Amino acid sequence: MARTLALHPHRPQHDETKSDWKLWEADILVEYGLNHHFVTVYNPTSGDTSQSFIHGFDLKNSLILLDGLYPRPTKHLQSRNPLWLQIPCTHGFFNLQVSLVETDGYRGSELLTVKVLSTELSHNRRWNTRVYFDARQGPKVELQLDLQPIQTAFISNLSRKGALLEIYGKDIKNALNPKKVIRGLFCFNQQFQLSLEASVKQCRFLRTPCCHTQLRLQFNLPNDEQQAQLETFIDAIASPHSFGSFSSSNDQHKFAVA
């Protein structure tokens, strides 16, 4: 059984500008602008996450003036580049879907003007759709670990950036030290399999409810075709109606894929 927890940063952009500003939304922008608190900026095109702060805003025209992004984007931002701004607030996270209007200044001292298209509140700070599977019910992964026999793992949760795997049996974490690069055959279903390279981000051995190793992986730059196939698979089984079905599992949240 699959479950999901996600925002929807990859949904199609629209050209309508937000016009239904509420007082509490303006208050958040004022607070972060006056106090120069950092806001998170996510670029769904490249997957980059940066920080910036608000210099000013014009709610009548739904425009926000941002400082340059840090760290600098891996690719130069173009006009109409879709972006998401995220601001922590009392009710969770205030997310603004925006489009880049223009960039002023020189590299290292830019100012970005963005147009606000829509806003939403969320309790999920992560940007990538994430699907969760019950124990031993997720897709299988065949891992080749150095000179050891091939290990069979089950996907516990999956996003476009990485996965949490469970390997049942003896403790194998000594063969999976952090930063180690491994390869695996991810058997998502009978028609869809990918051979992916990934870096080990975290590994731990648990004795309950049975002995198993939990392995957190970050995918290492899948090619465009693999990335598109992976996103299609995730989107196909993701359901926005299941948002709350996993929110009570605190232990999994602490070990979730970034």
C-alpha positions in Angstrom: 0.0 0.0 0.0 1.4 3.4 -1.0 0.9 6.6 0.9 2.0 10.2 0.0 3.1 13.4 1.6 3.8 16.2 -0.8 3.5 19.8 -2.0 2.7 20.3 -5.7 5.6 22.4 -6.9 5.7 20.7 -10.4 2.1 21.5 -11.3 1.8 23.7 -14.4 2.3 27.4 -14.1 -0.6 29.7 -15.0 -0.5 33.3 -16.0 -3.0 34.6 -13.5 -1.6 36.9 -10.9 -2.7 36.6 -7.3 -5.3 39.3 -6.4 -7.0 37.9 -3.3 -4.4 39.0 -0.7 -5.4 38.5 3.0 -4.3 40.6 5.9 -2.4 37.7 7.6 -0.4 37.1 4.3 0.6 40.7 4.2 1.6 40.6 7.9 4.0 37.7 7.2 5.6 39.6 4.3 6.0 42.7 6.5 7.5 40.7 9.4 10.1 39.0 7.2 10.9 42.1 5.2 11.4 44.3 8.3 13.4 41.8 10.2 15.4 40.5 7.2 14.6 36.9 8.0 15.7 34.4 5.4 13.1 32.8 3.1 13.6 29.6 1.2 13.5 29.7 -2.6 13.0 26.5 -4.5 13.5 26.2 -8.3 11.4 23.2 -9.5 13.2 23.3 -12.9 16.6 22.5 -11.6 15.8 21.2 -8.1 18.0 23.9 -6.5 17.1 25.2 -3.0 18.5 28.6 -2.0 17.9 31.4 0.5 17.0 35.0 0.1 15.3 37.8 1.9 12.5 40.3 1.1 13.4 43.9 0.3 9.9 45.0 -0.4 6.6 44.1 -2.0 3.7 45.6 -4.0 0.5 43.7 -3.2 -1.6 45.8 -5.7 0.5 44.3 -8.6 1.5 41.1 -6.6 5.2 41.8 -7.0 8.0 41.0 -4.5 11.5 42.3 -4.5 14.1 39.7 -3.4 17.7 39.8 -2.6 20.1 37.6 -4.8 19.9 33.9 -4.1 22.4 32.1 -1.9 24.0 29.7 -2.8 23.9 30.9 -6.4 21.8 28.8 -8.7 23.6 26.2 -10.8 21.9 27.6 -13.9 21.2 31.2 -14.8 17.6 32.1 -14.1 15.5 33.3 -17.1 12.5 35.5 -17.3 9.3 33.6 -16.3 11.4 31.0 -14.5 9.0 29.3 -12.0 10.0 29.5 -8.4 8.5 28.7 -5.0 9.0 30.8 -1.9 8.5 29.2 1.5 8.1 31.1 4.8 7.6 29.4 8.2 4.6 30.8 10.0 2.3 30.1 13.0 0.1 27.8 11.0 2.9 25.8 9.2 4.6 27.0 6.0 3.4 29.8 3.8 4.2 28.9 0.2 4.1 31.3 -2.7 4.2 30.2 -6.3 6.0 32.9 -8.2 7.4 33.7 -11.6 10.6 35.6 -12.2 10.0 39.0 -13.8 13.5 40.4 -14.0 16.9 40.4 -12.4 18.7 43.7 -11.7 22.4 44.2 -10.8 25.5 42.3 -11.3 26.3 38.7 -10.4 26.8 38.6 -6.6 24.6 41.7 -6.0 21.4 41.0 -7.8 17.9 42.0 -6.9 15.1 39.7 -8.2 11.6 40.9 -9.0 9.0 38.1 -8.9 5.3 38.0 -9.6 3.1 36.1 -7.2 0.7 33.6 -8.9 -0.8 31.8 -6.0 -0.3 31.1 -2.3 -1.0 28.1 0.0 -0.5 26.9 3.5 1.2 23.5 4.1 2.4 21.5 7.0 5.1 19.8 4.8 8.4 21.7 4.4 9.7 19.4 1.7 9.3 20.2 -2.0 9.4 16.8 -3.6 6.4 14.4 -3.8 7.2 11.5 -1.5 5.4 8.1 -1.6 5.5 5.7 1.4 5.0 1.9 1.4 4.0 -0.5 4.1 6.8 -2.9 5.4 7.9 -5.3 2.6 5.2 -4.0 0.3 7.3 -1.5 -1.6 9.2 -2.1 -4.8 12.3 -4.3 -4.5 15.9 -3.2 -5.1 18.8 -5.5 -5.8 22.0 -4.1 -4.3 25.5 -5.1 -5.1 27.7 -4.3 -2.1 31.4 -4.8 -2.8 32.2 -8.5 -2.9 29.1 -9.5 -0.9 26.2 -11.5 -2.4 23.4 -9.4 -4.0 21.2 -8.0 -1.2 17.4 -7.6 -1.7 15.9 -4.5 -0.2 12.4 -3.0 -0.1 11.6 0.6 -0.7 10.1 2.2 2.4 9.7 5.7 0.9 10.6 7.3 -2.4 11.0 10.7 -3.9 12.7 12.0 -7.1 15.8 12.8 -5.0 16.3 9.5 -3.2 14.8 6.6 -1.2 14.7 4.9 2.2 15.4 1.2 1.9 14.9 -1.7 4.3 17.1 -4.8 4.2 15.9 -7.6 6.4 18.3 -9.9 8.2 21.7 -9.5 9.7 23.4 -6.1 10.4 25.2 -4.9 7.2 25.7 -1.3 8.1 29.5 -1.7 8.4 29.5 -2.3 4.6 27.4 0.9 4.1 29.4 3.7 5.6 28.1 7.3 4.8 29.2 8.8 1.5 29.7 5.4 0.0 28.5 5.2 -3.6 26.5 2.0 -4.5 24.5 0.8 -7.5 21.2 -0.9 -7.4 18.6 -2.3 -9.8 15.3 -0.6 -8.7 12.4 -2.9 -9.8 9.4 -0.6 -9.6 7.2 -3.0 -11.4 7.4 -5.7 -14.1 7.5 -3.0 -16.8 9.7 -0.4 -15.1 13.2 -1.0 -13.8 16.1 1.4 -13.4 19.8 0.9 -12.6 20.7 3.8 -10.4 23.8 5.0 -8.6 23.3 6.5 -5.2 25.2 7.9 -2.2 24.6 6.5 1.3 23.4 9.3 3.5 22.5 7.4 6.6 22.4 3.8 7.7 21.2 2.1 10.9 20.3 -1.3 12.2 17.0 -2.0 14.0 15.9 -5.0 16.0 12.2 -4.2 16.1 9.8 -5.3 14.8 12.4 -7.6 13.3 16.1 -7.3 12.5 16.6 -5.1 9.5 18.9 -2.3 8.2 17.5 1.0 7.2 19.4 2.7 4.4 18.9 6.3 3.2 20.1 7.0 -0.3 20.4 10.1 -2.4 20.3 9.4 -6.2 23.4 10.6 -8.1 22.3 12.6 -11.1 20.0 10.3 -13.0 19.9 11.2 -16.7 16.9 13.2 -18.0 15.1 10.1 -19.3 15.5 8.3 -16.0 14.4 11.3 -14.0 11.3 11.7 -16.1 10.4 8.0 -15.7 10.9 8.2 -12.0 8.8 11.3 -11.6 6.0 9.7 -13.8 6.0 6.6 -11.6 5.8 8.7 -8.4 3.1 10.9 -9.7 1.1 7.9 -10.9 0.8 6.4 -7.4 0.7 9.7 -5.5 -2.7 10.8 -4.2 -3.4 14.2 -2.6 -6.2 12.6 -0.6 -3.7 10.6 1.5 -1.9 13.6 2.8 -2.7 13.0 6.5 -2.3 9.2 6.4 1.4 9.3 7.4 1.6 12.4 9.5 1.5 10.6 12.8 4.6 8.5 12.2 7.2 10.6 14.0 10.0 8.1 13.7 9.7 7.9 9.9 9.7 11.7 9.7 13.1 11.9 11.5 14.6 9.5 9.0 12.9 10.8 5.8 14.7 11.5 2.6 15.5 15.1 1.9 
